[in-house]
């Protein structure tokens, strides 16, 4: 069988496919392995009960059942949901948003696939444009989205060393070049994998650079504001007439619903909807079905602020204390975890690559994600820092996470035993 260039691209195992295979294997079979690798959200009882009640309400109401399960949705997605969401976002972001500014997708990964390939790649004039990632490491799921090669152009960060074994990435504006070969700028906020929250000033500077080239600034809000709101300190929103915001219901606790949300100008949304119909025919309806009444009853933001964020913050704080005690005799740094539910750990004297370290950890009962997967868009893979970092999720039970981190510590120590 002969494949096209597009087909050949997906014959190779990528970072994101490896991640999802490990996630599926770890969660689908009985195993003692400690899973600290994926982006699956934690199971929070209050959130589960809230969503479960909505599912039961839909399934026992004939009209709701038909609306959300029996009938196709329009290309734009469920209208009632988009109207309710537009009012919520207008209030929370302090910016006028209508239902025409909102598009729905079958998961935010699908949304990025469509948006990136609308804006980048070969243009009608024959020129090739890339997506600029102005500060890597960046989300692992972006890496294989581009249909064409050399789809991303990336900028290494400034690394600011802080006290108490912490550090922080900052956008290196002095060396950031946005030329005519860029079709869009994209950042995640909070950043996956590091938990970094770009400041409102940094976003404003990136937006200004984008406007000068007549290209959009895309902000991946999968963990961000106003929902699911897994942001611990900085609470600043950012939106402008030049931004594309992408949200997801996954990190609220509904990854299986596959619901992504795009907020942008009407023309981009119309274009997105046309492409989405070609690929998916219709959008999934369970996510909108669950969330509509919760939004209309003004329960979503209180759920995020009063339950979801405090849950993760408490786990983060306990795990940080544990690491800082357990790791006290080794050389490590942690990126300041300002949001999301990951810890990004840097071992400056790691004698092997983080990918090789990942394989050792997997054989010894714990899964993490090696740092190399998050540094896409570089011209070469010689950036040493990328090979010294791992991403650790803290969505499992605290005892399980501590068990996994102890394995990380012990296997790290073993690397230095002759």
Backbone torsions as a table, in degrees:
resi	resn	phi	psi	omega
1	UNK	NA	132.1	-179.9
2	UNK	-104.2	132.4	-179.3
3	UNK	-104.9	156.8	171.7
4	UNK	-75.2	174.8	174.8
5	UNK	-59.0	-37.8	177.8
6	UNK	-62.7	-45.1	-179.8
7	UNK	-64.9	-43.2	-179.8
8	UNK	-61.5	-31.3	179.5
9	UNK	-58.3	-35.1	-174.1
10	UNK	-99.9	11.7	171.3
11	UNK	-81.9	-12.1	-177.5
12	UNK	-99.9	145.2	176.0
13	UNK	-75.2	126.0	178.4
14	UNK	-105.2	173.3	178.1
15	UNK	-60.0	-43.5	-176.9
16	UNK	-70.3	-36.3	179.0
17	UNK	-70.0	-36.9	176.4
18	UNK	-64.1	-42.2	178.1
19	UNK	-58.5	-48.7	-176.2
20	UNK	-70.0	-32.7	175.9
21	UNK	-65.0	-44.2	177.7
22	UNK	-63.2	-41.3	179.3
23	UNK	-60.9	-49.0	-179.0
24	UNK	-61.4	-43.0	-179.1
25	UNK	-65.1	-42.6	-176.5
26	UNK	-68.9	-33.8	-174.8
27	UNK	-93.1	-14.9	-174.4
28	UNK	-100.7	-2.9	-179.7
29	UNK	-137.2	151.8	178.1
30	UNK	-69.5	124.4	-175.6
31	UNK	-157.1	151.5	176.7
32	UNK	-90.6	2.1	-176.8
33	UNK	-66.2	139.9	178.7
34	UNK	-90.5	117.9	-174.5
35	UNK	-97.3	103.1	177.3
36	UNK	-120.6	27.0	-171.8
37	UNK	-104.7	-36.0	-170.1
38	UNK	-90.9	-178.8	179.4
39	UNK	-102.8	16.2	179.8
40	UNK	-63.6	132.1	-179.6
41	UNK	-70.6	164.3	177.5
42	UNK	-73.1	158.0	175.3
43	UNK	-92.4	104.3	-177.9
44	UNK	-105.3	120.3	-171.5
45	UNK	-54.3	-47.3	-176.4
46	UNK	-64.2	-37.5	178.1
47	UNK	-68.9	-44.7	178.5
48	UNK	-57.0	-46.3	-177.8
49	UNK	-65.0	-38.3	179.5
50	UNK	-63.2	-47.6	-178.3
51	UNK	-72.5	-38.1	179.5
52	UNK	-60.3	-40.2	179.2
53	UNK	-62.9	-37.8	178.8
54	UNK	-68.2	-40.0	178.5
55	UNK	-63.0	-43.0	178.2
56	UNK	-63.5	-39.3	179.3
57	UNK	-63.1	-42.0	178.4
58	UNK	-65.7	-44.9	-173.8
59	UNK	-70.8	-21.8	-178.8
60	UNK	-100.9	0.0	177.8
61	UNK	-111.3	115.8	-172.4
62	UNK	-59.2	-43.2	-178.6
63	UNK	-63.7	-46.6	179.4
64	UNK	-65.0	-39.9	-179.6
65	UNK	-59.9	-45.9	179.6
66	UNK	-64.0	-42.8	-175.5
67	UNK	-64.3	-39.9	-173.4
68	UNK	-101.1	-14.2	-177.4
69	UNK	-122.6	-35.3	-172.1
70	UNK	-88.0	-36.4	-173.3
71	UNK	-103.6	145.4	171.9
72	UNK	-63.2	147.0	169.8
73	UNK	-82.9	160.9	174.1
74	UNK	-69.5	163.7	178.9
75	UNK	-56.2	-30.1	-178.5
76	UNK	-77.2	-16.6	-174.8
77	UNK	95.5	168.0	-174.5
78	UNK	-54.0	122.0	-174.2
79	UNK	-67.5	-43.6	-179.3
80	UNK	-58.6	-41.6	178.9
81	UNK	-65.3	-43.8	-177.6
82	UNK	-66.7	-36.5	177.3
83	UNK	-66.1	-47.5	179.1
84	UNK	-60.8	-42.3	-178.8
85	UNK	-67.8	-38.5	-179.9
86	UNK	-62.0	-38.2	179.1
87	UNK	-68.9	-41.4	179.1
88	UNK	-63.5	-47.1	-177.7
89	UNK	-67.1	-38.1	177.4
90	UNK	-59.0	-42.5	-179.7
91	UNK	-68.6	-47.9	-174.2
92	UNK	-73.2	-35.9	-176.9
93	UNK	-91.9	-12.1	-179.1
94	UNK	65.1	39.9	-174.4
95	UNK	-149.4	136.2	-176.8
96	UNK	-68.9	120.7	179.6
97	UNK	-131.9	129.5	176.6
98	UNK	-109.4	170.8	178.0
99	UNK	-61.4	-22.9	178.7
100	UNK	-74.8	-14.2	176.6
101	UNK	-90.4	4.2	-174.4
102	UNK	-120.7	127.5	172.5
103	UNK	-118.8	153.3	-179.7
104	UNK	-118.3	149.4	179.2
105	UNK	-138.7	167.3	175.9
106	UNK	-84.7	73.2	-177.3
107	UNK	95.4	148.9	-179.3
108	UNK	-70.1	-24.9	176.0
109	UNK	-60.8	-43.4	176.3
110	UNK	-62.9	-38.9	179.2
111	UNK	-61.8	-44.8	-179.6
112	UNK	-66.4	-37.5	177.7
113	UNK	-56.3	-47.5	-177.5
114	UNK	-70.7	-48.3	-177.0
115	UNK	-62.8	-47.4	-179.6
116	UNK	-58.4	-43.7	-176.4
117	UNK	-79.1	-15.3	169.2
118	UNK	-72.2	-37.9	-171.7
119	UNK	-95.9	-26.1	-175.6
120	UNK	-123.2	175.6	-173.4
121	UNK	97.0	-161.7	-179.2
122	UNK	-76.9	126.1	179.8
123	UNK	-92.1	171.2	-175.9
124	UNK	-60.0	-28.6	179.4
125	UNK	-84.7	5.0	178.8
126	UNK	88.9	-8.3	179.9
127	UNK	-79.3	146.2	179.5
128	UNK	-101.7	133.8	178.9
129	UNK	-126.3	145.2	-178.1
130	UNK	-109.6	164.7	169.1
131	UNK	-91.2	127.3	179.1
132	UNK	-90.1	124.4	170.5
133	UNK	-104.1	100.8	-168.8
134	UNK	-75.2	-9.7	177.8
135	UNK	-154.2	100.5	173.9
136	UNK	-95.7	153.8	16.4
137	UNK	-73.6	148.4	-179.9
138	UNK	-135.1	171.1	-173.1
139	UNK	-48.5	127.8	-177.2
140	UNK	-59.8	-30.5	-176.2
141	UNK	-70.9	-14.6	177.0
142	UNK	-71.8	-26.2	-162.2
143	UNK	-58.0	-37.7	-175.0
144	UNK	-108.4	15.1	-175.8
145	UNK	-74.3	-37.5	-175.8
146	UNK	-66.4	130.0	178.8
147	UNK	-66.2	-36.2	-176.7
148	UNK	-100.8	164.5	179.9
149	UNK	-75.1	162.6	178.5
150	UNK	53.7	42.5	-171.7
151	UNK	-77.0	-26.5	-176.9
152	UNK	-114.4	146.3	169.2
153	UNK	-123.2	127.6	-171.7
154	UNK	-122.3	156.5	178.0
155	UNK	-121.5	128.2	176.1
156	UNK	-67.9	151.5	-177.4
157	UNK	-87.0	165.0	160.6
158	UNK	-81.0	140.3	178.4
159	UNK	-111.5	118.1	-179.0
160	UNK	-103.8	115.7	179.4
161	UNK	-81.1	131.9	-177.7
162	UNK	-118.8	169.3	180.0
163	UNK	-72.4	166.0	175.5
164	UNK	59.8	37.8	174.2
165	UNK	67.3	27.0	176.4
166	UNK	-109.8	162.5	172.2
167	UNK	-150.4	170.9	-178.0
168	UNK	-148.7	139.1	174.0
169	UNK	-85.9	145.0	173.6
170	UNK	-135.2	149.0	178.1
171	UNK	-65.9	129.7	179.8
172	UNK	-88.1	79.0	-176.8
173	UNK	-65.5	-25.1	-179.3
174	UNK	-63.1	-29.9	-177.7
175	UNK	-113.8	4.1	-177.8
176	UNK	-78.7	121.0	-178.9
177	UNK	-120.3	116.9	176.6
178	UNK	-108.4	98.0	-175.7
179	UNK	-100.3	-170.5	-176.5
180	UNK	-71.9	-6.4	178.0
181	UNK	-90.9	10.4	179.8
182	UNK	-106.7	131.3	-179.4
183	UNK	-102.3	-16.4	178.3
184	UNK	-169.4	154.1	171.5
185	UNK	-109.3	137.9	-177.3
186	UNK	-136.4	135.2	174.2
187	UNK	-137.2	152.1	168.5
188	UNK	-103.1	144.6	-174.2
189	UNK	-150.3	108.5	-2.6
190	UNK	-61.0	152.2	-175.6
191	UNK	-77.0	128.6	169.2
192	UNK	-97.5	110.4	34.0
193	UNK	-109.0	-9.4	-163.3
194	UNK	-86.7	-15.6	-175.0
195	UNK	76.5	14.2	-179.1
196	UNK	-74.7	136.3	173.7
197	UNK	-106.3	104.8	173.7
198	UNK	-58.2	138.8	-178.5
199	UNK	-74.8	164.7	176.8
200	UNK	-62.0	-34.6	178.0
201	UNK	-66.2	-43.3	178.7
202	UNK	-62.4	-43.0	178.6
203	UNK	-64.0	-39.2	178.3
204	UNK	-62.5	-40.2	178.8
205	UNK	-67.4	-40.3	177.2
206	UNK	-65.5	-40.7	179.4
207	UNK	-62.6	-40.8	178.9
208	UNK	-64.1	-42.5	176.4
209	UNK	-60.7	-39.9	179.8
210	UNK	-66.5	-44.6	-178.7
211	UNK	-61.2	-36.8	179.8
212	UNK	-62.5	-27.0	179.4
213	UNK	-102.7	6.4	179.8
214	UNK	57.8	43.6	177.4
215	UNK	-128.6	158.3	-177.3
216	UNK	-86.6	159.2	168.6
217	UNK	-102.7	117.1	179.3
218	UNK	-96.6	128.8	178.5
219	UNK	-118.8	116.0	178.5
220	UNK	-83.1	110.3	-175.1
221	UNK	-104.8	29.7	-174.1
222	UNK	-54.4	-34.3	-179.7
223	UNK	-111.9	2.6	-163.4
224	UNK	-99.3	-153.6	-173.1
225	UNK	-93.9	145.7	-0.3
226	UNK	-86.4	-12.8	176.4
227	UNK	-138.4	143.7	3.7
228	UNK	-74.9	-6.2	173.9
229	UNK	72.9	31.9	179.0
230	UNK	-83.8	68.0	-178.6
231	UNK	-129.8	126.0	-168.4
232	UNK	-95.6	-27.2	-175.1
233	UNK	-127.1	-72.8	-177.0
234	UNK	-71.4	129.1	-176.9
235	UNK	-115.0	17.6	-175.2
236	UNK	-76.4	128.7	172.9
237	UNK	-87.7	160.7	173.4
238	UNK	-145.5	128.8	175.0
239	UNK	-155.7	148.9	175.6
240	UNK	-150.6	179.8	178.3
241	UNK	-73.1	-1.7	-178.4
242	UNK	-114.3	3.4	-176.5
243	UNK	-96.2	152.2	167.1
244	UNK	-119.4	115.1	178.6
245	UNK	-100.6	136.0	179.0
246	UNK	-123.8	122.5	-179.9
247	UNK	-114.1	170.6	-179.5
248	UNK	-148.4	148.1	172.9
249	UNK	-88.2	-6.4	-174.5
250	UNK	-60.6	-49.4	-173.2
251	UNK	-78.2	-7.8	168.6
252	UNK	-70.6	-22.0	-176.0
253	UNK	123.0	15.3	-176.9
254	UNK	-127.3	50.7	-179.2
255	UNK	-63.2	-29.4	-178.7
256	UNK	-73.2	-14.7	179.5
257	UNK	-77.3	-18.5	178.6
258	UNK	49.3	66.8	179.2
259	UNK	-126.8	113.8	172.8
260	UNK	-107.3	154.1	-176.7
261	UNK	-131.8	127.0	-179.8
262	UNK	-114.3	130.1	178.0
263	UNK	-120.5	116.3	-175.1
264	UNK	-159.9	-177.1	177.3
265	UNK	-68.0	159.3	-170.8
266	UNK	-60.0	-38.1	-176.7
267	UNK	-67.1	-41.3	177.3
268	UNK	-63.3	-41.5	179.7
269	UNK	-64.0	-41.9	177.5
270	UNK	-61.1	-44.2	179.2
271	UNK	-64.0	-44.0	177.8
272	UNK	-59.0	-45.5	-178.8
273	UNK	-61.2	-39.9	178.6
274	UNK	-62.5	-43.2	178.2
275	UNK	-68.3	-38.9	-177.7
276	UNK	-64.1	-37.8	177.1
277	UNK	-62.0	-42.1	-178.4
278	UNK	-62.5	-35.6	-176.7
279	UNK	-90.2	-37.5	-170.1
280	UNK	-122.1	-7.7	-177.5
281	UNK	66.8	-53.9	-178.6
282	UNK	-147.6	164.6	177.9
283	UNK	-95.9	155.3	176.6
284	UNK	-64.3	147.3	-173.2
285	UNK	-114.4	-9.9	-176.7
286	UNK	-66.1	-43.5	179.5
287	UNK	-57.4	-53.9	174.9
288	UNK	-57.3	-37.1	178.9
289	UNK	-61.5	-42.6	-179.7
290	UNK	-69.5	-41.7	-170.4
291	UNK	-84.2	-24.9	-171.6
292	UNK	-56.2	-54.3	-178.3
293	UNK	-66.4	-34.5	178.2
294	UNK	-62.2	-40.1	177.3
295	UNK	-69.0	-46.3	-178.3
296	UNK	-61.6	-29.9	179.7
297	UNK	-91.0	11.1	177.9
298	UNK	55.7	41.2	-178.4
299	UNK	-106.7	-14.8	-173.3
300	UNK	-69.0	-52.8	-177.0
301	UNK	-64.1	-43.9	174.6
302	UNK	-59.2	-34.9	177.3
303	UNK	-64.1	-41.5	179.9
304	UNK	-67.7	-47.9	-174.7
305	UNK	-77.4	-32.7	-174.2
306	UNK	-95.3	-18.7	-176.1
307	UNK	-126.3	-56.5	-171.7
308	UNK	-66.2	-55.1	-178.7
309	UNK	-62.0	-47.7	179.1
310	UNK	-60.9	-33.4	177.9
311	UNK	-60.4	-52.2	-177.7
312	UNK	-67.9	-36.1	-179.8
313	UNK	-62.8	-42.4	179.9
314	UNK	-64.0	-41.8	177.8
315	UNK	-65.3	-46.0	178.9
316	UNK	-53.7	-48.5	-176.0
317	UNK	-63.5	-41.6	180.0
318	UNK	-66.6	-40.6	-178.9
319	UNK	-70.1	-37.9	176.8
320	UNK	-61.1	-43.7	177.4
321	UNK	-60.3	-41.4	-179.1
322	UNK	-64.9	-46.5	180.0
323	UNK	-61.5	-46.9	-176.3
324	UNK	-64.8	-22.6	173.5
325	UNK	-85.2	-47.4	-176.0
326	UNK	-66.7	-39.6	-172.9
327	UNK	-91.0	11.1	-168.3
328	UNK	-63.1	-19.0	-178.9
329	UNK	-106.1	15.3	176.9
330	UNK	-125.8	167.3	-177.0
331	UNK	-91.2	105.0	-178.3
332	UNK	-146.9	157.3	169.9
333	UNK	-139.9	151.1	177.3
334	UNK	-119.8	132.0	174.0
335	UNK	-65.7	136.5	-179.7
336	UNK	-53.3	114.6	-175.8
337	UNK	-84.8	90.2	-175.3
338	UNK	-87.3	-13.2	-179.8
339	UNK	-171.6	-179.0	-174.8
340	UNK	64.3	-167.7	-179.0
341	UNK	-132.4	48.7	177.2
342	UNK	-128.0	153.2	166.1
343	UNK	-113.8	133.0	-179.0
344	UNK	-108.6	105.6	-170.9
345	UNK	-105.2	131.5	-176.8
346	UNK	-113.0	118.5	175.4
347	UNK	-106.0	97.8	-172.0
348	UNK	-63.8	-27.3	-178.8
349	UNK	-110.7	27.8	177.3
350	UNK	-60.0	119.4	-173.2
351	UNK	-79.4	-8.5	176.6
352	UNK	-128.1	171.7	178.0
353	UNK	-71.9	157.6	178.9
354	UNK	-66.1	-24.8	175.2
355	UNK	-67.3	-43.5	176.4
356	UNK	-66.3	-36.9	177.7
357	UNK	-64.4	-40.1	176.3
358	UNK	-56.8	-43.5	-179.5
359	UNK	-65.0	-39.3	177.1
360	UNK	-63.6	-44.8	-179.7
361	UNK	-63.3	-40.1	-179.9
362	UNK	-63.2	-41.0	178.7
363	UNK	-66.2	-23.5	-177.0
364	UNK	-104.2	13.1	167.6
365	UNK	102.7	16.3	175.8
366	UNK	-145.6	146.2	179.7
367	UNK	-113.8	130.8	171.7
368	UNK	-128.9	-172.4	173.1
369	UNK	-120.6	126.7	179.6
370	UNK	-70.4	148.6	-173.9
371	UNK	-64.7	-30.7	-175.4
372	UNK	-55.2	-32.7	-176.1
373	UNK	-63.7	-18.4	-173.1
374	UNK	-99.1	1.7	-177.0
375	UNK	-110.5	57.3	179.9
376	UNK	-85.1	160.4	178.4
377	UNK	89.3	2.9	176.6
378	UNK	-84.7	152.5	179.9
379	UNK	-72.1	-25.8	176.2
380	UNK	-144.6	172.2	-177.7
381	UNK	-110.4	35.5	-176.5
382	UNK	-93.4	6.4	-177.9
383	UNK	-75.1	107.1	-171.0
384	UNK	-61.4	-40.8	-177.1
385	UNK	-55.1	-36.4	-179.1
386	UNK	-61.1	-28.4	-176.3
387	UNK	-92.1	5.2	-177.3
388	UNK	-112.7	2.8	-172.7
389	UNK	-117.1	151.8	171.7
390	UNK	-135.0	152.3	174.7
391	UNK	-106.1	131.0	-178.8
392	UNK	-120.9	125.1	175.9
393	UNK	-88.0	143.3	176.9
394	UNK	-120.0	50.0	179.2
395	UNK	-101.4	-10.1	175.7
396	UNK	-81.5	-177.0	178.5
397	UNK	-62.8	150.9	-179.1
398	UNK	-58.6	-42.0	179.9
399	UNK	-63.2	-38.8	178.6
400	UNK	-65.9	-43.1	179.5
401	UNK	-62.3	-43.3	179.3
402	UNK	-62.9	-39.0	177.0
403	UNK	-61.8	-44.4	179.1
404	UNK	-65.0	-41.1	179.8
405	UNK	-67.0	-32.2	176.0
406	UNK	-65.8	-37.3	175.9
407	UNK	-64.3	-42.4	176.9
408	UNK	-57.6	-47.8	-179.1
409	UNK	-61.1	-48.3	-177.3
410	UNK	-64.9	-42.4	-179.2
411	UNK	-71.0	-32.1	174.1
412	UNK	-63.4	-46.1	179.6
413	UNK	-61.5	-37.3	-179.0
414	UNK	-64.0	-25.5	-179.5
415	UNK	-64.1	-19.8	-175.7
416	UNK	-105.2	7.5	176.9
417	UNK	-94.1	118.5	-178.9
418	UNK	-73.6	NA	NA
